[in-house]
Each structure stands twice: as C-alpha cells, then as structure tokens.
Amino acid sequence: MTACTKSTVLLKPNVPANLMQPCQSFNKLDDGTGKVITLWAVDTVAKGNECAAKVEAWIEIGKALR
C-alpha cells in the first residue's frame, strides 16, 4: 500500500491591481465659499465611494476563500 501520490496545490486568488492600492486621502477644505465646498464635496464623495468599493471587493474575496 502506498500513501497519496498527489498533493493539493493551493491556488491564490488573482487580485486586481487596483485593489492593492491604498485608498486616496481626503483633501482638507480650505475655503468656505460655495464653489470650493461643492468641488471638495464631489471629490470627497468620489474618493469615499472608490474606497468603499475596494473594501466590498476584499470582503467578497474573503468570502470566496472560506
């Protein structure tokens, strides 16, 4: 009788490069005028949404590895 002749190969998930980048820092609000606040808010929301999408993607990768 012989032992197992094949071993299981651990496959690493292919992680997209954009998920390996840190989230962008939020800019500080330098001025209280309407235009500056609006541009700052749009930029901040976009960066927050991008970071949230990365977190969700990592959660899905983690669930798939269970």
Residue pairs with C-beta under 8 A, 6 or more apart in sequence:
13 61
13 64
13 65
15 61
16 57
18 54
19 54
19 57
19 58
19 61
23 47
23 50
23 51
23 54
24 47
24 50
24 51
25 47
26 44
26 47
26 48
27 40
27 43
27 44
29 36
29 37
29 40
30 36
31 37
